[in-house]
Amino acid sequence: MKFLRKTFDNAHAALNKSEKTKKYFPLVDAIDTLIFTPNHTTQGGSHVRDAIDLKRTMMLVIIALIPALLFGMYNIGLQHFYAQGIEPAFFDAFLHGALRILPIIVVSYGAGLGVEFIFAIKNGHTVHEGFLVSGMLIPLIMPIDTPLWMVAVGTVFAVVIGKEVFGGTGMNIMNIALTARAFLFFAYPTQLSGNKVWISGFKEMQDNGQVVDAVSGATPLGDLAAVGIAQEKAASLMELASSAVAEKAAVMTEKASALYAEADLLLAKVPTLEQSLLGFYTGSVGESSTIAILIGLALLLQTGIASWKVVVSFFAGGLVMALTFNAVGGNGYLELPALNQLFLGGFMFGMAFMITDPVTAAQTSTGKYIYGFLGGFLAILIRVVNPAYPEGVMLAILIANVFAPLIDHMVVSANIKRRLKRVKTA
Amino acid sequence: MSEVAKREPLFSKKNKKLITDPLNDTNPVTIQVLGICSALAVTVQMSNAIVMSISVMAVLILGNVIVSLLRNLIPGKIRIIVQLVIVAALVIIVDQVLKAYVYDVSKQLSVFVGLIITNCIIMGRLEAFALGNKPWASALDGLGNGIGYGVVLVIVAFFKELLGSGKLMGFDIIPESFYEFGYMNNGLMLLPPSSLVIVAIYIWIQKSRNPKLIEN
């Protein structure tokens, strides 16, 4: 410890020697305060006294992300070997996953912190801590086969356009990690969605003929979207058949039943409730295991970093929408049991780590309920109704982010109105 | 206004400013934020952006001159509708010329040529300048604002076409070897929202170079 302290002190002294190097102070300061609690105290009136500062908060979120990350490493390796029909040893799977995920983490942090340093030096302030969490979230919400340069491009875009233009950490309107993902999703749709990116090295394995037939590479949500499409097509064929001449009707019914069979096959592959709790299925790196995510969420709720109001209302919003779909019915996707629906894909991950981001969430107490509900509601709506966006959670949370200030404004002005009334009648 | 005794030279300092100001300090797109819709819609290819800019410029100059010539005859109460008739007539002429000479581009620009009528830049300049100034100054003002609009459009289109489809003016620019290394065209750049981002970066750079443009 003493050695470390001395190193930093020496570095500060060396920088302070000349005017030219003084502007690189944020570089050293950032690493220094990451390890040591800063020694300086607030000058002038301080309003909030708290043992925890922004950097410590960020570290807690990262600790909360670790279960999802570790599970992601194991699961990525597992899916890689399963696709080849191999039952891997625990360590083999974990090692494969870790080796695939680590470069993404390094690139994400490298690109994001690089931009942060440039802005810090240019604007003459210390490096903001905001990217510590974003840098870990970005790898966790990417498909494992995303090329590294895309991760870098997405990260730089998100940090510059999503955050720095609004004034840096704490000023951003939209979640940085989701901005990065949404940018990449629309910029390079073939690399961020579809059937070939969710299992590590899937394309090469497919070219070499190593993939076993049962594995399609699709995520459960991708399968479900296909189920919905197939069943609707089959239903419309059956309808046509009822009014067609006998020979044509026979052909149509045959086609329809083939589609139904195909849908049933896909439905059988969708994880059960238990499986989706455990999370051994394909998806973005950190999103699949509900249990690992809930461990992290418990830590965030316990420390008060995540607001339970947002979490509960987000879950309720998703549940209401899913139950509505269940009641309406029509195809296999709509009729998927509500809890199953919520435990699949990025919904739980979004609930634990994205919607709870205090910067982009609504600030008022009532606003938090509305904000969370809106996010959860839209997440399931987009996911189910538009098969092109199986990751509706991402878009829904971004929309909720955009609406958060408006929600706050409405809540505050409603409150003022209510209390003004009281004054006037008295 | 009394007639000035000495004739003002054609390109006096004041007249030159009419052309140069819209390029930077009073740029219709980036500073006044007018005509954004067409900047979003027709910038996927550079050739489209260039044709569009020339069309707007033509309408702007001619419209400015005509309105300026008629400025003392137009009754104030119905001036908007008179201006609209003039602009609409000009737009129809431009549309017909485009259809006759550059049919492909005209087809791609589709409704946006017709929508020049509603382009805020044109009504804005007619209202703010042509109604109160002489024809020659109005023509210069139209030219300046037309160029100011065109420059932004072409810059946006340059980035959108280069990053979105790897081409410029329809020619492949990004070498094949890039794609073999895994480079991909950015699909977002082909969608209208990306123009907002590029225009925003343009404004950012412009205002950071010229802090007096920053409003509170």
Interface residues (C-beta under 8 A of the other chain):
Chain A: P147 W149 M150 I161 V165 F183 F186 A187 Y188 P189 T190 Q191
Chain B: G182 Y183 M184 N186 G187 L188 M189 L191 V197 A200 I201 W204
